[in-house]
Amino acid sequence: MKLAPYPEYKDSGQPFLGDIPVHWNLFRNGRLFSQRNETGFGELPILEVSLKTGVRVRDMENLKRKQVMADREKYKRAAQGDIAYNMMRMWQGAVGVAPVDGLVSPAYVVVRPFPEVDCRYFSYLFRTASYMNEVDAYSRGIVKDRNRLYWQDFKRMPSPVPSIEEQRHITSFLDAVGSKAQRFIRNKRRLIGLLKEQKQNVINQAVTRGLDPKIKFKPSGVEWIGDIPEHWDATKLKRVVSFNPSKSETRANPADEEKVVFLPMENISVNGDIDCSEKRTLSEVWNGFNYFRRGDVVVAKITPCFENGKGAYLKGLESDFGFGTTELIVLRPSKAIDGAFLRFLTSTKQFLLLGEQYMTGAAGQQRIPSDFVKNYPIGLPPIDEQLEILEHIQEKSAEIDQAISRAQREIELMREYRTRLISDVVTGHVDVRGIEVPEIAEDELLALEEDTADADDEIDDEGDMDETD
């Protein structure tokens, strides 16, 4: 697909737009839309705004954060095909086309299009970086990040306007490109999922069965473990690991203002990486937090962190010792087990799946009992063999990690390409009029709204950001 500029341009008179095609118009939004300010439709579904995908129907049954709905009769009606935007967040892209008749918060502005307007074209336009910067300039308020774009200011904003036929063609073109891009991204995500599963299988196989396929095996005595190499020891973690060691060994002064590393759960990744940037004083963390030192292994005990395998080998801890959330179990390896090998043992599928069966507590806040971890049965190879296994895992994992990184980078590049293309097309920098656009099935159009795996931020009913992840 070869894209070229339009044959002739004119100065738009707007720095954020620059030149526009000579046959395009430049109108104030008040020439394109009128405000809809209708209430009293409490029976309609609630709509929400995603910063990535625009307006959609809110799934009230599966909200991550339950909300108490205000009087629905006071919510504004957005008719199907209207544009709705959040006054405080439109500069971030909180704008879109209502897919059905629905209700939005009073913190939103709803505008209905005049006949020469295709709202989907303008929804693309309004979420470009240049337009969002212009929105910021027209917004008003005491504090910058709480500025509002009122209807009176929105209607003064200029927008480039092709003919209605060209608007529709541009929208169809961008929908088609978006559908192809989304298929590409979805396939890359599937590949990443398979690669991660492959990596996990490499780890599981190595730490539970060893590296030599010809070696003789013996029964482990535990049904779900099965056979282990005959020269391995069948034991339990508590025989080779000490649990939640005492902080008194530091001989530090609890009242000292010395700063040490503090690890909240969010600073520990499922891949075993740790972020040591947060520091707290000893007097602040001595009581009420978990103590650990460099070389320990930590395992999350609360769901879903445990189920996701959150934990780390603290070989790279920046200080000699530190403190962390009480939702961690601290394991100190003895001379019989390498710390990295211990970390892999506590992230295997067997460990995580069996642990789920022992969870206790209320739904959503269940925890793994320490006794489960202490009595967890393992096959333990000699320390020199553990190091050979770790070298094998590192070598194989590096290859898989490189493939994962390539796939992730390809996703980033595709998103960057799609974002740039949308901006170039809706502002007239490239001419797509002569490009034949294939028909897109309805399910493919819906799939355009599913590119939300990373951080699909939403806007709640009162206009603030929803908490996600």
N, C-alpha and C positions, 0 to 999 in steps of 0.2 A: 504494500500500500504506500504509494508515493503522495506525500502531502506538500502542497505549495501555497504561497500566500495568494490573496485576492489580486486581481489585475490592477486595481486602483484604490487608493486610500485618501482619506481626508483627516485633518486634525480634529480630534474630538473636543479639544479645549479642556480636557480633564487629564491632569498628570498621571493619575492612576491607570488610565486607559491608553493614553497616547493616541496613535492613529487608529481609525476604524475604517472598515470598507466604505467606499464612497456612497453606496446605496443604502447603508444602514442609517437609522435615526438615532438620536440621543434624546431620551425623554426623562423627565422627572418621574419617580415612582408613582406620584399622585396622578399622573396621566395614564398609568397602566393598571392601577389597583384602587379599590375603595376599601375602607375599613368595614369589617363585619364585627359588630359588638352585640351579640345576641346571647341571652341567658334564658334559663327556665326550661332546659332540655335534659333534665336529670336522668332520663332513661337511656341516653346515648352512652356508648363505651368511652372509657378514658383513653386519651392519646398521650404519647410521650415523644420526646425528641432525642434521637441519638446524634452525637456529634459527627458520626461517620455516615449514617444512612438516612438521616432526616426523620420524618414523622411516621409513627407506626402505632398500632393498637397496643396498649399496655397489657401485659400478661399478669393479671391480678393474683393468679393462683401460685405463681412461681417467683414472686419477688424475693430478691436476696434480703431486702430490708423492708419489712412490713410497714405500711403507713396508715395512719388514721385519716380517712378522707374527710375533707371539709364538706360543707353543704354543696352537693353537686348542682343544685339549682343555680348557684352563683358562678359555676364554671361557664366559660365561653364556648359557644358552638362553633366548630370548624366544619364547613360543608366539604363533601368530597371534592377534591380539586382546588380547594383554597390553599394558600400558603400561611403557615403559622410559624412564628419565631419567638424565642425567648428574649425579652427585652435586655436582660443582663448578659446573655450568652451568645447573641447572634454574632458577635465579633469572633467567636470561636467556631462558628458553623452550626449553631443550634437553630436550624431553620429547615423547613421541608414542606412537601405537599401532603395534605391529608388524604390517606388512602380510602377512607370511608367517612361518613358523617360521624363526628365524635366531639368530645369535650376536652378543652385544654384549660390550664390554670389561668386565673386572672392576671398572672405575671406574663402572659403571652399576648402578642398582638396577632390578630387574624385578619388577613386581607383577601379579598375576592378579586379575581382577574376580570378585566374588561375583555371584550370579544377578540381583540387582536393579540392576546397574550396566551402563550403556552406556559403554564406554571412550571412544568418540569424543566424547561430551558432556564427559567429564572432561578429555580432551585439549584441547578448546576452553577449558574453564575454567582449566586449569593454565597456559595461555599468556596469560591476561589480565594487565594491568599490576598490578592490585590483588592478584592471587594471587601473582604473582612477587615482589612486595614482601613478602608474608607468608612466602614461602619463604625470603627473605633473613633474616627475623627468626628463623626456626627453624633456620637453618644454623649450623654450629659450625666453629671453626678458629682458628689463631693469627693469620693474615693474612686480612683481610676478603675480598679478591677470590679467595682460595683456600679459602673456607669450603665445607664439605660438608653436604649434606642426607642424613643417614643414614636408613635404613629406620625406625629407632626414633623419629626425629623426624618423618619424613613421616607415620607412622601416627597421630601425635598431632594433626596439622593438621586443622582443621575444614573441611568442604566443604558447600555447599548441595546438597540432594538432592531433585529432583522425582521423581515416580513414573517407573518404567522406560518407560512409554508416552510420558510427556511428555519424558523425556530423548531418546527416539528421534525424536520430532516436532521438538524443538529442533534436533537434529543435522541432520535432513533439511532443515529450513528454512535453517539456516546453510550447508549444502552448496549449496542452490539459489541463495542470495544470492551465495555465493562464486563459483559457476560464472558467474553473470551479470557479477559484478565482474571476473572474470578475462577474460571475453570482451571487456569494455569496455577493460581494460588492454592486452590483446593487440592490439586494433584501433588503439589510440592508439600503441602501439609501432610497428606497421606504418606508421602515418601519419608518425611521427617519422623512420623509416627512409627513407620516400619523400621527405620534406622535405630530409633531409640529402643524399640523392642529387641532388635538384633543385639544392641549393646548390652541390654539387660540379660539376654540369654548367654552372652559370652561370660558375663560375671557369674551368673548362676551356675553354669557348667563348671567353670574353673574352680570356684570356692567350695563346691559341694562334691565334685567328682574328680578334680585334678586335671592334669594335662596329658597323661599317658593313657590312650584308649586301650592298650594291651595289658594294663596292670590288673592284678587279681583283686577281687573285691570280697568284702565280708559283710554280713548283716550288721546294721548300725544298732539294732534293737529298738528303733523307732520307726513305725510303719510308714509315716509320711516322708521320712528322709530316705528310706530304702537302704541300698548297699553303699558302703564307702570303701575307698582303697584299704587294703588289708593292713597296711602299716600306719594308718591314721588312728588317732585315739578317738573313741566315742566318749564325749564328755558333755558338760553343761557350761554355759557362760560363766556362772558364778565361781567355777573352779579356776578360771584363767583371767578373770576380770574383777576389779573391785568397784563398788557402786557408790556414787555420790560421796566421794571422799571428803574428809573434814577440812575446812578452811583454816583450822588452827595450825596446820603444817606450814603455813606461809610465814608465821611469826610476825605478821604485819600488825600495825596498830589500827584497830577498827575506827579510831577517830581521826586517822590521817587523812589529809586532803590530797594525797597522791591519786592521780587518775589512772584507771586501768580500763582495758577493753570491756565493753558491755555488749552482749549479743541478745537483742530481742529476736523473736522468731522470724521476723521479716528480713533479718540480716543473715539468715541461713537458707541456702537454696537446696532444692531437691537434688542438685548435682553435687552437693557437698562443698560448695564454695561458701566462704564466709566474708562478710564485710566488717572490717575492724574499725570503721571510721567513728563509731560512737564510743565516747569515753565518759566515764563517771567516776566520782571520787569514792574512795573506800568507805568513807563515813556514810555515803548515800546508799551503797549497795551491800554493805557487810551483812545486814540483817534482811531477810525476806527474799533473797535471790540465790541462785545456784552457783556454787563455786566450781571452777575447773582450772586446769593448768595446761600449758603447751604440751601436746602429745596425747591428750585425752580424746575420747570419742563421745559425741553427744547425739542423742536420739530423741526426736520429738515424741511426746506421749499423748498429745491431744489430737483428735480427729478434726479436720481431714489431713493435718500435717503428717501424722504417722502413716496414714494410708498412702500418701504421696511419696513416702520415703525420705522426708526431711531429716537431715542429720549431717554431721561433718566430722572429719578427723582433724583435730586442731593443731596439726603440725605447723601451720602458718600463722598461729596466733601471734600478734605483734608484741604482746607483753608476756612475761613469764607465767602469769596467771590472769584470770579475769572472772567475770560474773555474767550470768544470763538469766533469762526467764525461767520461772519455776516449772514451765511446761516442758522442760528438758530433763532427760535422764542422763547423768554423767557416768561414763564407763572409763575406767583406767586400766589399760592393758598390762598384764604381767609380762615377764620375760618370755613366756611360752607363746605369746601371740603378738603379731605385729599390729600396730594401730591402724594402718591402712587396710590390712586384711580384716580386722575387726569391723571397720566401717563397711566394707563390702558385705560381710556376713549379715549385718543389720539392715541391709538394703535389698536383700534378695527377695524374690517373689514368695518363697516359702515363709520367710520371717514375717513379711507384711500380711500375707493372706491368713496365716495362722493367728497372728496377733489380732486381726479384726474380730475373730471369734471370741476373744477374751476381753474385748472392750467393755467397760462398765460406765454407768452414768447416764444422764439424760441425753436424748437424741440431739445431735449437733454439737454436744460438748462431752462426748465420750473420751475416756482416757485408757491407755494401756497400763495394766498393773505392773509394778516393778517386779513382782514375783514371776510374771510371765517371762520377762527378759532374763532374770536371774537363772531360771530353770530351763531356758531355751536350750535344747540339745543340738550339738554340733559335731561334725567330723573335723578333727584338728590335725593338719599335717605338721611335720617338723618345721621349725622356723626357717631353715634354708629353702625348703620347698615352698613355703608361704611367699618368700621373696621371689622365687621363680614364677609363681602364679601371678604375683603383682606385676612383674615385668611383662608377662604375657597380656594381662588385662590392659596395661597402659599402652602397649603397642597396638593391640586391636582397637582399643577405644579411640586412640589418636586418629586412626584411619576413618573410623565411623564419625568422629566429631568433625573431621574435615569435610566429610560429605554433608553432614547436617549444616555446617556453617555455609557451605556453598548454596544449599537449598534455601536457607534463610536469607542470604544475600540476594538470591534471585527473586525472592518474594519482595524484598525491599525495593529492588530495582524496578520490578513490575509496578509496584504502587507509585513509585516516583514518576515513572513514565505515564501512568494513567492520570495522575494529578496534573502533570505538566500538559498533557494532551487536552484535558478538559479545559484548563485555563486558556490555552492557545485557541481552541475552537470557539468557546463562548465569547471570547473577546475579539474574534475576527482576525487573529494572526495567521490562521491557516484556513484554506477554503476546502470544505468537504462536500460542496453541492454536487459535484460530478461523481461522487463515490456511491456505488450501489450498496444499499444496506439490506442485509438478509432479514427475514422475519424472525422474531425472537419469541419463543413460546412463553406463556405466562409463568411457568415454573422457573424458567431461566431468569425472567425479570425479578421474581421473588428471591432468587439466589443472589442477586446483586446486593440484597440487604443482609446477607449472612457473613460478610467479611468482617467478623467481629471477634475473632479469637484472641486478640492481644489485649485490647482495652477499650471495649465499646462503651464509652462513657455515656451515661444517660442523664436527662434532666428530670428532676422530680416535680411533683405537683405544685410546689411552692416556688419553683424556679431555681433551686440550688442543684449542685451536682449530686447524683446518687453515688453511694459508696459501692465500688465493684472490686472483685478479686480480693 
